Amino acid sequence: MTTVTGSGRQPRHVATIVDSGLDADAVLARVGNTPLVPLNVLSRGLGSTVFVKLESENPGGSIKDRTALSMVRAAERSGELQPGGTIVESTSGNTGIGLALIGALTGHPVVVVTGDSISSEKLEALNRYGARVVFTDWSAPSDSPQNARAVAARITAEIPGAWRPLQFDNPANPRAHYEGTAPEIWEQTAGRVTHFVAGVGTGGTITGNGRYLKEKSGGHVEVIGADPYGSVYSGGHPGQILVDGVGNSWPKPDWPKVFDRGLLDRFLRIPNNEVYTTLHRMLNDEGLSLGPSSGLTVAAAVRVARAAPHGSVVVAIAPDTGSNYQSKAFNPVWLADNHIRLAADLAED
Ligand SMILES: Cc1ncc(COP(=O)(O)O)c(C=O)c1O
């Protein structure tokens, strides 16, 4: 049952998977081992190959299934999370969906504290996986009782045996990529990968993959962070970030503990028009329905491939599916409201 507090947004009621009798182990086995596919159209004439790691193919539709599974299993092993114990996390999106799915499959109730800007599709996914959703003011400062972390802490204290994964601090987050995503990339490219591109939210993806790929290649793989406008990671001014799940507006002392900036060779800051034009071209030219942060990483990967030595092998992470963004990234009204122009529109001017 979904509980919504402090918001008029009541998700539609749909069947949840919790009591559906599905084979949990079979679904858990489908987390990870995602396909690595080459770009065919967007990479024409670049002289290098660009591969996209399709994290949209995880059962919950995003890379965060890996993170959620890794954190839950680690907490079960350490005893922090007992059988049937409740998982409580404050998250604006995919980590909540991943935890809701993994919680449903491993017998843990899940409470997700989130803000009003969450897309209706993500809210429905949380509902489908049986999570309890608590709304709060996402912009409330850290000393406010409405702050999402403070609300999550309060709920955790109220529920006996409840546990918070705290993905920004949890070493099991980057470990999911060090032990899973990165060895897959190494194997799928037969060790030929030369450049790795990912967005940075918690930093778990780029830290875990970057560390493994640097180690395996003797430091040869170049690790590049793709950053949206409005994020301070790449040295910009803090501002509105229009790419879900990535970037950061906090000053450096408050950057996530799991993010090891020292592993990155550089950041590329990509304008929103380029992010969304690339995202739409991924759908129209490559037949891949992905989320906005995939537009960001692929746009960066194409830039990298254009400048790299002939024959380079560039791998970009595509963190999630496009189906959770129909009301935003693929909606002309949302794009216009946010002053985003696609290249096709720009060409018509
Ligand atoms: C859509 C999307 N892309 C990219 C990321 C960034 O991944 P990480 O938190 O591992 O840096 C996230 C994280 O939540 C995300 O939701």
The ligand as a Tripos MOL2 file, in Angstrom:
@<TRIPOS>MOLECULE
LIG
   16    16     1     0     0
SMALL
NO_CHARGES

@<TRIPOS>ATOM
      1 C1         19.2720    8.5670  -14.2730 C.3       1 LIG1
      2 C2         20.5670    8.5410  -13.5490 C.ar      1 LIG1
      3 N1         21.6930    8.7090  -14.2330 N.ar      1 LIG1
      4 C3         22.8960    8.7260  -13.6100 C.ar      1 LIG1
      5 C4         22.9950    8.5750  -12.2530 C.ar      1 LIG1
      6 C5         24.3590    8.7070  -11.5940 C.3       1 LIG1
      7 O1         24.8390    7.5730  -11.0190 O.3       1 LIG1
      8 P1         25.7420    7.6210   -9.7080 P.3       1 LIG1
      9 O2         24.8330    7.9400   -8.5580 O.co2     1 LIG1
     10 O3         26.2960    6.2380   -9.6140 O.co2     1 LIG1
     11 O4         26.7960    8.6570   -9.8710 O.co2     1 LIG1
     12 C6         21.8460    8.4060  -11.5330 C.ar      1 LIG1
     13 C7         21.9020    8.3090  -10.0980 C.2       1 LIG1
     14 O5         20.9160    8.3180   -9.4030 O.2       1 LIG1
     15 C8         20.6020    8.3860  -12.1840 C.ar      1 LIG1
     16 O6         19.4490    8.2290  -11.5250 O.3       1 LIG1
@<TRIPOS>BOND
     1     1     2 1
     2     2     3 ar
     3     2    15 ar
     4     3     4 ar
     5     4     5 ar
     6     5     6 1
     7     5    12 ar
     8     6     7 1
     9     7     8 1
    10     8     9 2
    11     8    10 1
    12     8    11 1
    13    12    13 1
    14    12    15 ar
    15    13    14 2
    16    15    16 1
@<TRIPOS>SUBSTRUCTURE
     1 LIG1         1 GROUP 0 **** ****
